[in-house]
Amino acid sequence: MPPRSGDTLVVAGVSVRALAESARQAGLQVIALDLFGDADTRAASLRWAPIGLPGTLAIDGEALRRELAAACGPGVLGWVPGSGFEGAPALLDSAPPGLPLLGMAAPEMRALRDAPNFFATLARLGLPHPVTRFSPPTDAEGWLAKSSGGTGGWHIRRAVEPAADTPGTYFQREQAGEPMSALFLADGQRAQVVALNRLRVRPLGRRPCVYRGAIGPIDDAPLRAQVDAALALLVPCFALRGLASLDFIASDGRSEERRVGKECRLTC
């Protein structure tokens, strides 16, 4: 059903410009909640409010709850979470009862971001993935340390680098190949791939794998078929909803052999 004139959608996240512009193009009015409030976001919105400081790249839970409560009213359809909730699923419970959550709920997000559960599920479904362990390897050469709540590669370090043993840390064998991603829409049972993209991943200081952007769409029918098959298993298993991406390594840059990586990184 097309939106009615006056229908309003709340979008919240670290940065919601793309969500706000998309909702506006769909004929909805928008209340935007993020950290930046740039000119494009404000131009696409009825109202903008801050839910954190830009330098922190983290959503302030108290500010989020306050602004979601203030957004309730006639004609408001619900709220869509964007980036910034992956490592803080409890924030998905921030809205008052009168403002429906249109996306992944907190229990599903917790299950998805639980690394032991995620990789056990990949193994059970027969989906290839890098060798993964949850205690430091005896010989750390060639291993990466990651955080189950991290995004954008900022949480990744080489396992040989000393670091505090934080909850949610896991270790993966580094794998040669081309970092790629499948952007997709899901309804909890099915997925529709929007585009395949090559990821620009570059070192930054002591961080070896920082996300620097995406190039696409990539036309690769054999790869698309493998991604479709993986999502057909993962979407109902984890009840994935909304706009999301599945990151993976394409071995040798060819489509004959693929390795699905850890981060099914939800952006919505």
N, C-alpha and C positions, 0 to 999 in steps of 0.2 A: 504494500500500500504506500503511495507517495506521501510525503509529509504534508500536513495541513499548514496553511498560512498561519504563522504565529507559533508553530511548534519550536521548542527550544531544546538544545542539547548542551549538556555540560561536558567539557573535555578537560582532563587534568593530567599533568605529568611534568617532567623536567622541562621539556619544550614541546608545545602543542601547536605550533604554527601549521604544520601539514594537516593535522586533524581538524583544526578550526577552518582552514580553507576548504577542505574536502566537504565538511558538513555544510558550510555556506553554499558551495556549489550544488549540493543536493537540495537546496531550498530551505534549510533549517536556519534558525537563529542560534547563535552560539554564545555561551558563557565560557570564557577561557581562563583556566587556572594553571599557571606555570611559574618558572623562576625568572623569566627574562622579560616578558611583555614587550617584545620588539614591535616595530611599527606595523609589520605585515600581520602579526597575530592580532593586534588591536583593531586593524582595519577590517578584519574578517569577523569581529566579535561585537556583540552588543555591549559586553562588559568584560574587563580583565581584572584579575586580582592575583597578587603574589602568594605563592605557597612555599616560599623558601628563598634563600639567597643564591644568586648565580654562582658565586665562587665555590659553594659547597657541592654543587651538582647532586643535591639530595633534597627530597621533599620533606618539609616540616609537617609532622603529623598533626600538631595542634592547629596550624594554619589551614591545613587541608580540611579537617573536620569543621572548622568554623566557616570556611567558604562554601563547602558543600551544603551545610545547613542553611546558609544565606541564599543559596541558589534555588531552594525548593519553592515551588509555586505553581499556579495554574499554567498548563501548557508545557511544562518541563517534562520531557520524556524520560530522562534518566541521565546517568553520567558514564562516560567512557574513559577508562584509565589508559594512559599512554606510557611512555618510558618512565623509568624510575621506581616501578613497583616490583621489579623482578627480584630484588634482594630484600624487599620489605613487604611480604605478602599481607602482614597484619594491617597495613594501611588500606587494603581493599575493603575492610570492614568499617571504614570511616564515615560512610554516608548515613544520614538518618533514614528511618523506615520509609518515608515518603519519596525517596529518590532512588529508583532501581539502578543496580549495577548492570551495565550492558557490556559484558565481557567475562573474563576468567574470574571466578570467585577465589577467595583466599585458600580454601582447602585444596583445590585443584592446582593453584600456583605453588603451594608448599610441596605437593607431591611431585610436580614437575621439576622444581629446583632442588630436590633432595637427590644429590649425586649418586649415592649407592642405589637408591630406588630407580633412578633414570637408567643407569648402566645395566642393572640387572634386567630391566625391561627390554633394553636393546638386545641383550643376549638371549632372552626368552623369545623375542620376536625374530631372531636370526638376522638382525641388522648389523653389518660390519661397523666397527668403531676402533679407535686407537686403543692400545693396551692401557688399562686404567687400574690404579690401585689407590688405597685409602690410608696407607702408611708410607713414610718416606722410603724410597728404594735404597738398597745398600750401596749401590754405585749410582750416583745421581746424574752422571754424564748422559746427555741425550734425553733427559726427562724435563717436563714442564710442571710447575706447581700452579694450580688454579683455585679459585674460590667459587663455590656453588652459587653465591649471590652476586657475582661480578658480571659486568657487561663491557663491551667495547674493547676488550683486551687489556684494560687498565689493571686488572687483577692478576694477569699472567706474569710469571717470572720463571727464570731458569731454576731448576731444583737445586743446582749447585750453589745458588746464592743463599746466604743465611737469611732467615726471616723468622718472625714469631709464628708459632704453631697456632693458627687461628681456627676456630670452628668452621667446618665446611670446606677445609682445604682437601684437595685430592691431587693425584699425580698422574700425568699421562705421558706415554712415550711419544717424543716428537716424531712427526711423520712428514716426509717429503711430499710435495704436491702443491696444487693450486687452491688457495682458500676461495670458497664460493658460498653462495647463499641462495636459498629459494624463498622469495616473498610469497606468502599465501594468505588466503582468507579461509576461515574454518567456522563451522557452526556446531561443533561438538561431536559430529559424526563424519562429516565429509570435508574435504579441502579443495580449493580451487587455486592453482598456482597462478600468481599474477606475473611474475618474472623470475628468471634465473639471472644472477649477477656475479661478476667477479669482484672479490673484496680486495681493496687496497689495504694491506697489513704491513706496517713498517715499524722498526725499532724506534723507541723514544727514551733516551737515557738508558736506564737499566731495565726498561720494559721492552721485551723483544717483539711483541705481537700486538701493537696498538692499531685499532681500526682507524683508517684515514679516508674512508669513502667506498663507494661501490660503482662499478661500471656495468652497464647493461641496458636493455635486456640482451641475454645471450641466447642464440638459437642453437640448441643441441638436443635433437629429438631423443637419442638414446639416454642421455642424462636425464631429460625431463621424465622419461618413462620410469627410471629408477627412483627419482624423487617422488613421483606420483605413488609408486608402490610403497615407499617408506611412509609417506603421509597417510595412506589408506590404513596403515596399522597404527601409527602414532596418534592420529587425531581422536579416534574413539577411545583409545587406551587412556589418554590423559585428559579427555574432554576439552580439547583445545578450542577456544572461541576467539573470534576477532581477527585482526591483522597481526600476523606473526612471521617470523623467519626461521628457517632451518639452516644452520651453518654446517658446512662439511668441507672435507678435503677431496679434491678430484686428483687422483693419482696420475702423475705424468702429464697432466693437462688433457688426458684423453677420456673418452666416455666408457671405455671397456671395464674399468675397475674403479670403484668409488669407495670412500670411507666416510661414514656418517660421523660427524664430530659431536662433542658434548652439547653445544649450545643450541638448543631449540629456544631462541631468545625472544620472548613475547614482548611485543611493543604496544600491545593493546590489551 
